[in-house]
Amino acid sequence: MEDVELEVQTMYPGFVHHLNSTSMQQKSNVLTARLPFVGRVRLLTDCVGLLKCCFVVICYVYAVFVSLVVIVQPQYDDDNMSAPFAVLYTSLCFNMFLSLIMSIITNPGQLYLTQALEPLLSDTTSKSYCKTCHMHRPPRSFHCSHCGHCVRRMDFHYSWLNNCVGEDNHHIFLLTIIYTLFFCITTLILTVLHFYYYPKCITCDKQIFYIKHSIWFIYTLNIILIYGLFQSLIMFVVQHLNIIMNRTTVENVLLTPVVDYTPYTKFESYADLFKTTNILLWPFPCKRQPFSSQFDSTATTTTDVASIIATTTAAAATTTTTTTPTLEALEASEEDHANHQNGLV
């Protein structure tokens, strides 16, 4: 959405001033930057949210470090663990941590162009109006008081990630839950094997690697894993039910009546969430460009918005060309008038 916005601003600079002036209040709570190989990222400047987010990241880092360094690496070096399992477990840890970071820094679907193009969108019957942002917004969009702007198909604001869950990062948030669930289950099994099945490490240096035989690291890890297991399991069940019912958490909490949405199958619901029908691309926690869902004929895309700008701009240019005489036409008219006067004389 943001890349399309920048492209539209470049193509149609007449909208830049209005867009910046109307969006300045919305972006006051958000810091944005563009990183190599990642694109534009954002961070919500909420002190409480930042503290919660840092605590969550520390717990994830601790769990990954202890599980890899204390359990997996020594057992692999002692040939008590197969190489394929070690690679798969490391990949699981990497994807889980990447999904977590992407859920924090990815734009959930902040509305930009709708507010700037409000005079051009004549059909506002299917849109709701935000009294805070003073803009018409697409259906299923809600205003987040923490972020200070409206979010497309907002699910809820998750303060422990210091970000909203919306149309553009909902699939990444779901991947974070799924990877966390598998990580907790697998690591709990590894801790049981670590205490009751695996022998003490042979190749590790006891003087340097003293935490290998320190049970407090594993006890703390188990506390994090048990809490993460129940939390991720509950959240996965709730998210799964919302996805297959084509509902959001905000709609369920506010008891929003069921709108006449296009009925989805389970596959269509997940394909619409992940923005692709290719299942092989679903496990990757990467940003995907918003697109008009092939299952929903009422979806609005930024391409439609850009076409509205192009059509309106072209129409305005045509009107200007038709109604405003050019300099060459005025000179030719004056010359004809002078020749006519000379002929009369």
Disulfide bonds with the S-S distance in Angstrom:
Cys201-Cys204 1.71
